[in-house]
Amino acid sequence: MRRLALGTAIGAALFLAGCGESEQVVVYKQGKYQGKPDTHAWDSAPLAAEQRGGNWTKGDRASWETQIKNRQLAQHEHKRIYQ
């Protein structure tokens, strides 16, 4: 009988603990950005696969844009054939 009462008490405690509601979103503080700061795409190092082909220099926006344009041309069959 004692085990049944103890089991019921533990079950009721777990049931009630699951019913508690807590805040699940980050509270925004006015004027304070709490996320990770973004960097420019051309400031990151090129991937190893890109180093074999159209390489671009880290921090150089012009070389990054050229590499992106060349990649887009290679992916469009119509532009690649009629260029």
Secondary structure, 3 states (H helix, E strand, C coil): CHHHHHHHHHHHHHHHHHCCCCCCCCCCCCCCCCCCCCCCHHHCCCCHHHHHCCCCCCCCHHHHHHHHHHHHHHHCHHHHHCC
